[in-house]
């Protein structure tokens, strides 16, 4: 079986809303914040690393397919 975990992310600009406290956020299986790292990778707020499989930006919208890296490839 294939144990890769992939996420398709869609991002678009939206007006800002009211700020929320962390205690107000619903539980989520994905990191709430992402930071771009070298070598086509992102690091999640949960310290997970993700490889960018593909990235498309068109008319102010972005789609990205990210694949979580195994622990050995994160460092």
C-alpha distances in whole Angstrom, upper triangle without the diagonal:
4,6,9,12,14,18,20,24,27,30,34,37,39,42,42,42,43,42,40,39,36,37,37,34,31,28,25,21,22,25,28,30,28,30,30,29,30,27,26,24,25,26,25,28,26,25,22,22,20,20,22,20,23,26,29,32,34,38,37,33,30,27,24,20,19,16,16,16,15,18,19,20,22,25
4,6,9,11,15,17,21,24,27,31,34,36,39,39,39,41,39,37,37,34,35,35,31,29,26,23,19,20,22,25,26,25,26,26,26,26,24,22,21,22,22,22,25,23,23,19,18,17,16,18,16,19,22,25,29,31,34,34,30,27,23,20,17,16,12,13,13,13,16,17,17,19,22
4,6,10,13,16,19,23,26,29,33,34,37,36,37,38,36,34,34,30,32,32,28,26,23,20,16,17,19,23,24,22,24,24,23,24,22,21,19,19,19,19,22,19,19,16,15,14,15,17,16,19,22,25,28,31,34,33,29,26,23,20,16,14,11,10,11,10,13,15,15,16,20
4,6,10,13,16,20,22,26,29,31,34,34,34,36,34,32,32,29,30,31,27,25,22,19,15,15,17,20,21,19,21,20,20,21,19,17,15,16,17,16,20,18,17,13,13,11,11,13,12,15,18,21,24,27,30,29,26,22,19,16,12,10,7,7,8,9,12,14,13,14,18
4,7,10,13,17,19,23,26,28,31,30,31,32,30,28,28,25,27,27,23,21,19,15,12,11,13,17,18,16,18,19,19,20,19,17,15,14,15,14,17,15,15,12,11,9,11,12,12,15,17,20,23,25,28,27,23,20,17,14,11,8,6,6,8,10,13,15,14,14,18
4,7,10,13,16,20,23,25,28,28,29,30,29,27,28,25,27,27,23,21,19,15,12,11,13,16,17,15,17,17,18,19,18,15,13,13,14,14,17,16,16,13,12,9,9,10,9,11,13,16,19,22,24,23,20,16,13,10,7,6,4,6,10,12,15,17,15,15,19
4,6,10,13,16,19,21,24,24,25,27,26,24,25,23,25,24,20,19,17,13,11,9,11,13,14,13,15,16,17,19,18,15,13,12,14,12,15,15,16,13,12,9,10,10,10,11,12,14,17,19,22,20,17,14,10,8,6,5,6,8,12,15,17,20,18,17,21
4,7,10,14,17,19,22,23,24,26,25,25,26,24,26,25,21,20,19,15,14,11,13,15,15,14,16,16,18,20,19,15,14,13,15,15,17,18,19,16,15,12,12,10,10,10,10,11,13,16,18,17,13,10,7,6,5,6,9,11,15,18,20,23,20,20,23
4,7,10,13,15,19,19,20,23,22,22,23,21,24,22,19,18,18,14,13,11,12,12,13,11,14,14,17,19,19,15,14,12,14,13,16,17,18,16,15,12,13,11,11,11,9,11,12,14,16,14,11,8,6,5,6,8,11,13,16,19,22,24,22,20,23
4,7,10,12,16,17,19,21,21,21,24,22,25,23,20,19,19,16,16,14,14,14,14,13,16,16,19,21,21,17,17,15,17,16,18,20,21,19,18,15,16,13,14,12,10,10,10,11,13,11,7,6,5,7,9,11,14,17,20,23,25,28,25,24,27
4,7,9,13,14,16,19,19,19,22,21,24,22,19,19,20,17,18,15,15,13,13,12,14,15,18,20,21,17,17,15,17,16,18,20,21,20,19,16,17,14,16,14,11,10,9,11,11,9,6,5,6,9,12,13,17,18,21,25,26,29,26,24,27
4,6,10,12,14,18,18,20,22,22,25,23,20,21,22,20,21,18,18,16,15,15,17,17,21,23,24,20,20,18,20,19,20,23,24,23,22,20,20,18,19,17,13,12,10,10,9,6,5,6,9,12,15,17,20,22,25,29,30,32,30,28,30
4,7,9,12,16,16,18,21,22,25,22,20,21,23,21,23,20,19,17,16,16,18,18,22,24,25,22,22,20,21,20,21,24,25,25,24,22,23,20,22,20,16,15,12,12,11,7,7,10,13,15,18,20,23,25,28,31,32,35,32,30,32
4,6,9,13,14,16,19,20,23,20,18,20,22,20,23,20,20,17,16,18,19,21,24,27,28,25,24,22,23,21,22,25,26,26,26,24,26,23,25,23,20,18,16,16,14,11,11,13,15,18,21,22,25,27,30,33,34,36,34,32,34
4,6,10,12,15,18,20,22,19,18,20,23,22,25,22,21,18,18,19,21,23,26,29,31,28,27,24,25,23,23,26,28,28,28,27,28,26,28,26,23,22,19,19,17,14,14,16,19,21,24,25,28,29,32,35,36,39,37,34,36
4,7,8,11,15,17,19,17,16,18,21,20,23,21,20,16,16,18,20,22,25,28,30,28,26,23,24,22,21,24,26,27,27,26,28,26,29,27,24,23,21,21,19,16,16,18,20,22,25,25,28,29,31,34,35,37,35,33,34
4,6,9,13,15,17,14,14,16,19,19,22,21,20,16,17,19,22,24,28,31,33,30,28,25,25,23,21,24,27,27,28,28,30,28,31,29,27,26,24,24,22,19,19,20,22,24,26,27,29,30,32,35,35,38,37,34,36
4,6,10,13,14,12,13,15,19,19,23,22,20,16,17,20,23,25,29,32,34,32,30,26,26,23,21,24,27,28,29,29,31,30,33,32,29,29,27,28,26,23,22,24,25,26,29,28,31,31,34,36,36,39,38,34,36
4,7,10,12,10,11,14,17,18,21,20,18,14,15,18,20,23,26,30,32,30,28,24,23,20,18,21,23,25,27,27,29,29,32,31,28,29,27,28,27,23,23,23,25,26,28,27,29,29,31,33,33,36,35,32,33
4,6,8,6,7,11,14,15,18,18,16,12,14,17,20,23,26,30,32,30,27,24,22,19,17,19,22,23,25,26,29,29,31,31,29,29,28,29,29,25,24,24,25,26,27,26,28,27,30,32,31,34,34,30,32
4,5,5,7,11,13,15,18,18,16,12,14,18,20,24,26,30,32,30,28,24,22,19,16,17,20,22,25,26,29,29,32,32,30,31,30,32,32,28,27,27,27,27,28,27,28,27,29,31,30,33,33,29,31
4,5,5,9,10,12,15,14,13,10,12,16,18,22,24,28,30,28,25,21,19,16,13,14,17,19,22,23,26,27,30,30,29,30,30,32,32,28,27,26,26,25,26,24,26,24,26,27,26,30,29,26,28
4,6,8,10,12,16,16,15,13,15,19,22,25,28,31,33,32,28,25,22,19,16,16,20,21,24,26,29,30,32,33,32,33,33,34,34,31,29,29,29,28,29,27,28,26,28,29,28,32,32,29,30
4,7,9,12,16,16,15,13,15,19,22,26,28,32,34,32,29,25,23,20,17,18,21,23,25,26,29,30,32,32,31,32,31,33,32,29,27,27,27,27,28,27,28,26,29,30,30,34,33,30,32
4,7,8,12,12,12,9,13,16,19,23,25,29,31,28,25,22,20,16,14,15,19,20,22,23,26,26,28,29,27,28,28,30,30,26,24,24,24,23,24,23,24,23,26,27,27,30,30,27,29
4,6,10,11,12,10,14,17,21,24,26,30,31,29,26,22,21,17,15,15,19,19,22,22,25,26,28,28,27,28,28,30,30,27,25,24,23,23,23,22,23,22,25,26,26,30,30,27,30
4,7,9,10,10,14,16,20,23,25,29,30,27,24,21,19,15,14,13,17,17,20,20,23,24,26,27,26,28,28,30,31,28,26,24,23,22,22,20,21,19,22,23,23,27,27,24,27
4,5,7,8,11,14,17,20,22,26,26,24,21,18,16,12,12,11,15,14,17,17,20,21,22,23,23,25,25,27,28,26,23,21,20,19,18,17,17,16,19,20,20,24,24,21,24
4,7,9,12,13,17,19,21,24,24,22,19,16,15,11,12,10,13,12,14,14,17,18,20,21,22,24,25,27,29,26,23,21,19,17,16,14,14,12,16,17,17,21,21,19,22
4,6,9,10,13,16,17,21,21,19,15,13,11,8,9,8,11,10,12,11,14,15,17,18,18,21,22,24,26,23,20,18,16,14,14,11,12,11,14,15,16,20,19,17,20
4,6,7,10,13,15,19,20,17,14,11,9,5,5,6,9,8,10,11,14,15,18,19,18,21,22,24,26,23,20,18,17,15,15,12,13,11,14,16,16,19,18,15,18
4,7,10,14,16,20,21,19,16,12,11,7,6,8,11,12,13,14,17,17,20,20,19,21,21,24,24,21,19,17,17,16,16,14,16,15,17,19,19,23,22,19,21
4,7,10,13,17,19,17,14,10,9,6,5,9,10,11,12,12,15,16,19,19,18,20,19,22,23,20,18,16,16,15,16,14,16,15,17,19,19,22,20,17,19
4,7,9,13,15,13,10,6,6,5,6,9,9,10,9,10,12,12,16,16,15,17,17,21,22,19,17,15,14,12,14,11,13,12,14,17,17,20,18,15,17
4,6,10,13,11,9,5,5,6,8,11,10,11,10,10,12,12,16,16,15,18,18,21,23,20,18,16,16,14,15,13,15,14,15,18,17,19,17,14,15
4,7,9,8,6,5,7,9,11,14,12,12,10,10,10,10,14,14,13,15,16,19,21,19,17,15,15,12,14,12,14,14,14,18,18,19,16,13,15
4,7,7,5,5,7,10,13,15,12,12,9,9,10,10,14,15,15,18,18,22,24,22,21,18,18,15,15,13,14,14,13,16,16,17,14,11,12
4,6,6,8,10,14,16,18,15,14,11,11,10,11,14,15,15,18,19,23,25,23,22,19,19,16,17,14,15,15,14,17,17,17,13,12,12
4,6,9,11,15,18,19,16,15,11,10,8,9,11,13,14,17,19,22,25,24,22,19,18,15,15,13,13,14,13,15,16,16,12,11,12
4,7,10,13,17,18,16,14,10,9,6,5,8,9,10,13,15,19,22,20,19,15,14,11,11,10,11,12,12,15,17,17,13,12,14
4,7,10,13,14,12,10,7,5,5,6,9,11,11,15,17,21,23,21,19,16,15,11,11,9,9,9,9,13,14,14,11,9,11
4,6,10,11,10,8,6,5,7,7,11,12,12,16,17,20,23,20,18,15,14,11,11,8,10,9,10,13,14,15,13,10,12
4,7,8,6,6,5,6,9,11,14,16,16,19,20,24,26,23,21,18,17,14,14,11,11,10,10,13,12,14,12,9,11
4,5,5,5,6,8,11,13,16,17,17,20,21,24,26,23,21,18,17,14,14,11,12,10,11,14,13,16,15,11,14
4,5,7,10,11,15,16,20,21,20,23,23,27,28,25,23,20,20,18,18,15,15,13,15,16,15,18,17,14,15
4,6,9,11,15,17,20,22,22,25,26,29,30,27,25,23,21,19,18,15,15,12,13,14,13,16,16,13,15
4,7,10,13,16,19,21,21,24,26,29,31,28,26,23,22,19,18,15,14,11,11,12,10,13,13,9,11
4,7,10,13,16,18,19,22,24,27,30,27,24,21,20,16,15,12,10,7,8,9,8,11,10,8,10
4,7,10,13,15,16,20,22,25,28,25,23,20,18,14,13,9,8,6,6,8,8,10,8,6,9
4,7,9,12,13,16,19,22,25,23,20,17,15,11,10,6,5,4,5,9,10,12,10,8,12
4,6,9,11,15,17,21,24,22,20,16,14,10,8,6,5,6,7,10,12,13,10,10,13
4,5,7,11,13,17,20,19,16,13,11,7,6,5,7,9,10,14,16,17,14,13,16
4,7,11,14,17,21,20,17,13,11,7,5,6,7,10,11,15,18,18,15,15,18
4,7,10,13,17,17,14,11,8,6,5,7,10,13,15,18,21,22,18,19,21
4,7,10,14,13,11,7,6,4,7,9,12,15,17,21,23,24,21,20,23
4,7,10,10,8,6,5,6,9,12,15,19,21,24,27,28,24,24,26
4,7,7,6,4,7,9,12,15,18,21,23,27,29,30,27,26,28
4,6,5,6,9,12,15,18,21,24,27,30,33,34,31,30,32
4,6,8,11,15,18,21,24,27,30,33,35,37,34,32,35
4,7,10,13,17,19,23,25,28,32,33,35,32,30,32
4,7,10,14,16,20,22,25,29,31,33,29,28,30
4,7,10,13,16,19,21,25,27,29,26,24,27
4,7,10,13,16,19,23,25,27,24,23,26
4,6,10,13,15,19,21,23,20,19,22
4,7,10,13,16,19,21,18,17,21
4,7,9,13,15,17,14,14,17
4,6,9,12,14,12,12,15
4,7,9,11,10,9,13
4,6,8,6,6,10
4,5,6,7,10
4,6,5,8
4,6,7
4,6
4
